Amino acid sequence: MPKQIPWWLGGIAMSLLFYFSFSIWGANRPIGASTGMAYLSTIVFGMNTDAYEYVREIKESGAWEGVMLIGVFFGGLFTSVFLTKSFHISYIPTLWKVRKNTSVLSRMIWSFIGGFLLMFGARLAGGCNAGHVLSGGSQLAVSGFIFTIIALGTGMLFGKVFYKPKDSYER
């Protein structure tokens, strides 16, 4: 059984993260991720960052969020390998095997579709779930609370429908 970090320690760590992200001693900007992905795609595809209005607009925040995303990846890797000792590679999560199938291709296709819809919705909403939920919620923004309620509600509803037990299809 992997070790678990106490909830209160996670809360303190999140509070410190927000403080140093929002404060003038830190990054002095809110937390987000989707802008970082848009910015990284301009680098990957060799786009001229001055040629497009949106790219010029996100240049500063996108670069910072890209670095933050790299830190999130390595922080999560470090935590799962050394602190909780829960790291393992799995192409198909257990719930997917039980409720859907054992096809890696099927899992990858659905993961791509879900990721695409998530990023499309994030950009359509003018920010990502990290920006709306974490930054908006920690600043007590009404829009952050509305987004959180809708995102969690639709996620739970879709999860109920998408992950129906296999035997319920046969009835």
Secondary structure, 3 states (H helix, E strand, C coil): CCCCCCHHHHHHHHHHHHHHHHCCCCCCCCCCCHHHHHHHHHHHCCCCCCCCHHHHHHHHHHHHHHHHHHHHHHHHHHHHHHHCCCCCCCCCCHHHHHHCCCCHHHHHHHHHHHHHHHHHHHHHCCCCHHHHHHHHHHCCCHHHHHHHHHHHHHHHHHHHHHCCCHHHCCC
